[in-house]
Amino acid sequence: MRLSHFRELMEGEFGVVRAGSLAKDHVFAELDGRTVEQAIEAGIDPKRVWRVVCEAYDVPVDRR
């Protein structure tokens, strides 16, 4: 998954403001205690990050 597509999915699901806040502030145990931004900077595949976010926030399967 391209990073630009990942960002589109985040903004589409959570809105621009909340997506940005979530990406910077929420720490995910499944990402080894990283935020979304830290995980992406560490080289974790955005597709994996998206799956973790979807699980944590109960995003419906048809929007994952």
N, C-alpha and C positions, 0 to 999 in steps of 0.2 A: 504494500500500500504506500502510495506517495504521501509525503507529509502534508501537501496541500489538500489532498482528499481527506486525510485525517482531520485536519482543521475544519473543513467543510462539514464533516459529520458531527464534530463536537458542537459547532455553532448551530447547526440545524437541529440538534437534539436539545441543547441547553440554552440557546440564545447566545449572542455575542458576549455580553457582560459576564454571565454565569460561566460560560465555557472558559473564558480567560481566567476568571477567579479560581475555578476548579483546577485548571491546569497548573496554576502557580501555587495553590495553597493546600490542596488535599493530598495527604501522604497515603500511599497504597502499600500495604504489607506485601501484596502480590508482586509489586515492582521493587522488592527489596528495600522498602522504606523510602521510596522516592516519590516525588510528585511526577505528574505527567511530563512537565518540562524537563525535569532532571533525568527521567528515564529516556526521553528522546535524545537529550544531549549525551547520555551514556551509550547511545547506539542501540538501544532496544527497539526492535521493529515496531513501527507505529501500529501495525495490525494487532500485535500482541497487546500493546497499550490500550487500543480501542476495546479489545475483548475484556480486559480487566475493568475498564471504566463501565462497560455495559453490564457486567456482572454486578459490580458494586452499586450501580444505580438502577438495576432492574429494567434496563432498556428492553422493550419488547423484541422478540427474535426477528420479526420482519423488518426492524430498523437497524439491525446489527450489521 
